[in-house]
Amino acid sequence: MTGTPNKIGYQIALTALLSLNFGFVLFDRNASNFLMPFIQPDLGLSNTQVGLISGALSLTWSFAAFGIGAVSDRTGSRKGLLILSTLAFSICSFGSGLVASFAMLLGARLIMGVAEGGIMPISQSLIATEVDARHRGLAMGVAQGLGSSLLGSFVAPVMLVAFATAFGWRHAFFLAGVPGLAMALLIAWIVRPSSTEPTKREKRSFSFAQLRGVLGERNVLLCSIQSVLLVSYLVVCWAFMPLYLTQVRGYDATTMGWLMGSLGISATVASTAIPALSDRIGRRGLMILMPLIAIVLPLGALYFSGAVWALAAIFVVGWLVTGVFPLFMATVPSESVDARHIASALGICMGTGELIGGVLSPFVAGYAADRVGLQAPLWIMFALALGGGLVALGLRETAPRVRSMRLIEGVAR
């Protein structure tokens, strides 16, 4: 692959493949959350232990995002690292189905995080360098949000809960691990070496001083903070909403599965609509607005007592916030730093969210649930969403179309 522009067909195929691959990553990552109503009584877990299991994967996921993103920038070996990571998470999924205790499940999820954490920084760095900048927001939204929403948030709760009900939760983990093996083969076949792989001189020149420069960029810093807050919102919801719906609201496992599945419908729409809209009207306004809308989800779960379909509609509206995840994790950071350092910037924004938000928030929420009740995690979600909207006020606009229009308007004046 040379530095010439890629044909549109390859750009579409690359984006679709990376989206599908990350969808199976999220399908597997979310498996333990959706299966927790089966796992918790079987292994005798407390709510604090439930939070630790969720946080364990986020811990190693964050380190992998930091480390593999930097390695990818330094070596240029994006395709090879992507294949290895995909194979590894599939193998780890089978291991989750073999556990017999809290300690074994905790260990399995720790290893899983190592395998999965680097996949999205590598995938989005490929999008940033191989896809036309005019469609970057849409492509990054599809890569990060469409497959993960469809498979990880919609198909996963419905299919895994039904499979666990029929065959047991261990077999559901085995099911979750199969698709990744096929995805590794497809990546090897379809993905080309990056057209902007660094030269030997560029590889040697990457330094910690340059990394500090990436960290010093205001947008990277603010996107990292928003990542902490909204990843926390996401992880707390995944970890404790199924328990709240079944244990407090009294819904059966099937109804819970469909309510959680409604989040996937919302995220599927949001993952394309919000990033595509940001290409036209800008990133900043949407990154302020959508977290503020997200507060309706925990409030609806706490106080709405109407029909289940209406509660599902509230869930759909609140979960539209997932449409800005590709923006603060990928699009805005990639538009704010040098092209050679994109994977590192993405690794920082994704890794920070996982390390602080994904690790600490489920533990804190689980501890609060044990002390106060399962309503506590939902109030934590409310506060996190509010904070996420306020942080975005400090962002600098990066959308190429909007910046060009503002430049033209400035010249005209």
N, C-alpha and C positions, 0 to 999 in steps of 0.2 A: 504493500500500500504506500503510495507516494503522498506528497503534500497537496496534491490537486483535490478540488472539492469532490465530495462523495456524491454519487447519483442519488436522487430522491428515493429510489427503490431500496437502496442499501440503508439509508437513514431510517426509513420506516421499519425495515426488517430488524435492524439493530435495536431500535427503541422497543419494538414489540417483544423481541426475545428477552431483553433485559427486564422488561416489565413482567413478563411471565415468570422468569427466574426468581425475581424478588417476591412475586406472589407466592411461590412455593416456600420461600424462606419464611414469610410471615404466616403462612398456613402452619408451618411447623412450630414457629415461635409461639403462636397463640394457642397451640394445642393444649398445653398444660393449664392455661387459664380456663378454656371452655370445658376441659375435662375435670376441673377441680371439684365440682360437686360430686363426682365419682371417686376421685383420688383422695380427697380430704378424709372421708369416713373410713376408707379402706386402709390408709396408712396412719390414721389417727393424728392428723395435723392440726395445730392451732392456727388462728388467723395470722399471728406473727410469723409462723413458719411459712404460711402461704405467701406472705409478703417477701420473705427471704428468698424463696424459690424464684419468684419473679425478679427480684433484684439481683440475684446471682447471675442470671443470664445477661442482664443489662451491664453488670460490672465487667465481665470479660468481653462482651460486645463492644463496649466503649474502648477498651485497650486495643482491641483488634482494629477498630475504626481509626484510632490514632496511628497505630504502628503500620498497618498495611497500607493506609493512604500515603504515608511518607515513603514507604518502600516502593510503592507503585510509581511515585513521582521520580524517585532517585534511579530506579532501574528501568522504568518504562515497560516492565513486564506485566501489563494489565490483563491480557488475555489468559496467560498461564496462571496467575494468582486467582483469577475469577473461576477457572475450572477447578483448581485445587480446593478452593473454599466451598464450591457447590457440592463436590463429592464428599467433603468432610461433614457438612451439616446433614446430609442424607444418612450417613453412617451413624452419626450421633443420635438421630431420631430413633433408630432401632434400639439404641442403648437405653433411651428413656422408658421404653416399654418393658424393660427387664428389671427395673429397680424393685427393691423390696422394703425400703425404709426411707425416711426423710433424708438421711445423709447421702444415700445413693442417688436419690432424685436431685438433690442439691448439686452433687458432683456432676451428674449428667448434664444439667442445665448450664453449669459453668463451662464445660467443654463445648457445649453447643454455641455459647456466645462467642468463643474464640473462632469457631468455624464460620459464623454468620456475619460478624461485625464488619469485616472488610468489604463485603459484597456491594453495598450501596455506594461507598466512596469511589470504588473502582468503576462501577456502572455509570455513575453520574459524571465522572471525569471523562469517560468515553463519549457520553452524550455531549458534553461541553466542547470537545475537540472535533467530533465527527458530524455534528448536526448543525445546520444553518442557524446562525444567531437570531434570525428573525422569528424562528419557531422554538427557541431554546426553552422558554418557560413551559410551553405545551409539551415538548418532548420530555423534559425533566419531570413534569407532573405525571405523564403517562408511565415513564420508567419507574418512578417511585410509588405512585399512588394507584394506578389503574389495576394492575395485576394483584398488588397486595390487598387492595380493597375488595376486589371480586373474590379472590381465593382466601386471603387471610382473615377478612372481616365478615364476608357473607357466606361463602361455601363452607369454611372451616367450622363455625359453630353449628350449622345445620347438619353437615355430613358427619362431623366427629361425634356430636352428641347422639345422633341416630346410630352410628356404628358402635359406639360404646354401650348404648342401651341394648343392642342386639348381641354383641360379641365380647364386650368388656373394654375398659379403657386402655389396657396394654396393647390390644390389637389395633386400636385407633392410632397409637403412636407408630406402629409398624406401617400402617397405611400412609401416614404423613411423610414417611421417609422415602417412599418409592419414587416420586416424580423427579427428585433432584438428580438421580442417576441418569435419567433420560436428558435432563437439561444440560448436564455436563457434556454429553456427546453433541448436542445441538450447538452449544457455545463453541466447541472445538471445530465444528464444521462451518459455521456461519460467520463468526466474528473474525474480522481482519485485524492485523496488528495496527496499533494507533498510528494515524498519519502525522502525529506530532511527538513521536517517541524522542526522548532527549538523546543528544549525541554524547559520546564519552566525556567530552569536556564539560557539557552541561551537567552530567551525572556527578562529576567530581566537584562542580562548583556549588552545588546545593549545600547550604550551611545552616547552622543554628541561628546565625544572624538573620538570614532570610526568613527562617521560621518565626523569629521574633517580629519581623516586619509584617508577616501575615497576621500574627496575633495582635499587632498594633493597629490594624485597620479597624475603624469604628464599626463598620457594618458587620465584620466577622465577629467582633465582640458582642454586639447587640443580638445578632442571630444566634450566637452561642447561648446567651441568657434566655432568649425566647425559646430556644430548643430545650433548655433545662425545664422551663415552666410547662411547656405544652407536651413534651414527652412524658413528664410526670402526670399530667392530665390523662394522657392516653393509657399509660401503664396502670395507673390506679383504677381507671375504668375497667380495663381488661381483667385486672386481678380480682376486683371486689364487686363489680356490678353483677356478675352471675350469682354470687353468694347472696347479695342483697335482694335480688329479684326472687330467688328461691326460698331463702330463709326468713326474710322480713316481709316481702310482699306476697309470699305464698304461691308464686307461679310454679307450675310443674317444669321439669327439665326441658320438655319439648317447646313450651311457650317461651321459656327463657332463651332457648337456642334461636328461636325466630326473632325475638326482640333484639338480641345481640347481632343477629344476622342483618337486621334493618340498618345497623351501623355500616355494614358493608355496602348496602345499596347507596347510602348517603356518600360514603367515601369514594365509591366508583364514579359517581357524578362529579363530586367536588374535585377529584384528582385530575380531571381534564378541564372542567369548566373554569375553576379558579385560576390555575396557572395560565390557561389560554386568555382569560380576561385580563390577567396581569400583563400579558404581552401588549395589550391594547391600551389599558388605562393606567398601568403602573402597578408596582409591587407594594409600595408602602401603605396605601390606603386599605387594601385588602388585608394586609398583615395586622392592621389596627382593628378593623371591623370584625373579622371572623372570630377571633378569640372572645370578643364581647358577646357575640351571638351564642357562643358555646355554653354560656352559663345556664341556658334553658334546659340542657340535658339533665344535670344533677337535680335541678329544681323540679323538673317534671317527674323524675324517678321518686323524689321525696314526697311530693304533694299531689300529683295528678291521680285521680281515682276513677277516671272514666274508662271507656272501652280500651281494650288492648291495642287495637289498630290506631287509636288516637295517640296512645303513649308511644307507639312505634313511630308515628309521624313526628312527635316531639324529639325523639331520639335522632331521627333523620336530620332535622333542622340543626340540632346542636352539634352533630358530628360533621357538619360541613366544614368545621374548622380544620379538618385533616387536609383540605385543599391547599392550605398555606404551608404544610410541612415541606413539600419540595422547594418552596420559595426560601424559607429560612435555613434549610439544611443544604441546599444545592444552588439554586438559581442566583440568589443575591450574593452569596459568598463567591461563586465562580465569576460573577461580573464585577467583583470588587478587588481581585488580585491578579497578578501576572499569570498567564496561561500555564507556565511551567509548574506552578504551585497550587493548581486547582484541587488536586486530590488531597493535598495536605490541609487546605482550607476547609474542604468538605469533611475531612476526617475530624478536624477540630470541632466543627459545628455539630456533627452527628455524635462524635465521641463524648463531648462535654454533656450533651443532653442525656446520653445513656449513663455516663459515669455518675453525674450528680442527680439528675432527675429520675432515671430508670432504676438506679440502685437504692438511693435513699428514700424516695417517695413511697414505694410499696411497703418498705419496712416501717416507716413512720405511720402510714395509713393502717397497716396491720396492727401495730401497737395501739393506735387510737381505737381501732375497731374492738380489740380485746378489752380495752378499758372503758369505752363509752358506748360502743355499739356499732353496727355496720353502717349506720347513717354517717359516721364521722368521715370515712373516705369520700363520700359525696360532697360534703362541705369543703373538704380539701380541694376537690375538683373545681368547685365554684371559685375559690380564691386563686387557684392557679390560672384559670381562664382569664379572670379579671387582670391579673398581673401581666399575662402575655400580651394583652391588648395595649396596656400602658407602656410597656417596654418598646414596642414598635414605633412609638411616637418619635423616637430619636433616630430612626433609620434615614439614610440618604437614598433617594430614588436611583435605581440602576437600569430600569427597562430601556433598551436601546431606542425604541420608537418614541417613548415619552421624552427621553433626554434630547433626542433629535428635534422634536417639535418645540421643546422649550428653548433650544439653541436658536432655531429659526425665528421664534417669536422675539428672542432677545436681540437678534441682529436687526429684525424689522423695526424694533423700537429705537 
